[in-house]
Amino acid sequence: MRPIPRQPHGMFRSLNNGRHHLAAALCALLLLAAYGRSTEPPAPALAAPVALPNTVLPASHYRLTLPGSSARVSSPSLAALPDGRLAAVWLGEGHGQHQADQAIWFSTLQQQNWHEPYALVTRETAAGHSLAHLRGISRPHLLAHADRLDLWFNAHGPGQGTRPAIYRMASHDAGHSWSRPRRLPVSSWLQGGLLDSARPAQALADGGSLLAVAERPDAPHFFWLRLNADGQVIARTDAGGALAARPLPTHGRHALLPLGGEQLLLAGSSDPQHSELWLWWGDAQDTHGRSWQSVRRVASAPPTPDAPQPLTDPALQRTGDGRIHLLYVWHGHSLQHLAFTPAWLTSEGEAP
């Protein structure tokens, strides 16, 4: 009987090596999946709200006009500083072409006096730090932590169809000095997007923050980015708390502010021409938007050829003295500030 021919030892060695490599790859995948599950961040916990006075403040309000910084202004954002001051940023543009001479301006309010603003970042300096050509910057967004002030803004690249990048700056001395702009890294859950001007960033108990982002200007939905204390994106989440998506009785941009408990304050235009600015109360648990009640008309202005939408871009913030602050754009060229106590919302008479 003829013996069965034996295969070369190299073939058996190759098959065994293949099995070992396959087993090692499967083991690595299992370990990677287990590591991913074990490193998922816990559910975000919001930082403690601003401590408010125990006494009920009487109905009162005052109005101010912020010092002028540029020919056109838009996208104001407010933050309450730990020392009791109010900080504001906004986008300013010159008389040139669209998105030319752009700058993000910064100012603080102390004892009913807005300090002279200064430019935090311009389109040119943002482009220099990013080592790229930028068509423009937009939507500055301010958030105060216990020991830190964060600023985010959008930077628009040369392509019309590309999503804008998100940049961050930080200050550890209440806005006196700032870090250079750094781009949030692109990842599987962040390919760029527009900061949601209606929903303010929320401070987390661990020093991080939640940032509301939309994928494009006409997108009906948005998502929250969770950032750690160093400004690094660690998760994409739907945990927006009281600022989750809901139907609103406004046109265009609006502002939302949690007032404690389940109550929300909403500021926005009541008509498509933005000729009136109103405040509404609503219930945070009402996801269908049926509980909104108008409580105060704060401003009205007729449209003009130069300003077809005279009242736009409201921003809301509450400070430690118990007052609520509303900042909005008047006729596209100035920022108006209204400060009021909660009791003023339901007092007799309308704002002058």
Buried (B, 14 or more C-beta within 10 A) or exposed (E): EEEEEEEEEEEEEEEEEEEEEEEEEEEEEEEEEEEEEEEEEEEBEBBEEBEBEEEEBEBEBEBBEBEEBBEBBBBBBBBBBBEEBBBBBBBBBEEEEEBEBBBBBBBBBEEEEBEEBEBBBBBEBBBEBBEEEBBBBBBBBBBBBEEBBBBBBBBBBEEEEEBBBBBBBBBEEBBEEBEEBBBBEEEEEBEBBBBBBBBBBBBBEBBBBBBBBBBEEEEEEBBBBBBBBEBEBBBBBEBBEBBBBBEBBBBBBBBBBBBEEEBBBBBBBBBEBBBBBBBBBBBBEBEEBEBBEEBBEBBBBEBEEEBEBBBBBBBBBBBBBBBBBBBBBBBBBBBBBBBBBBBBBEBEEEBE
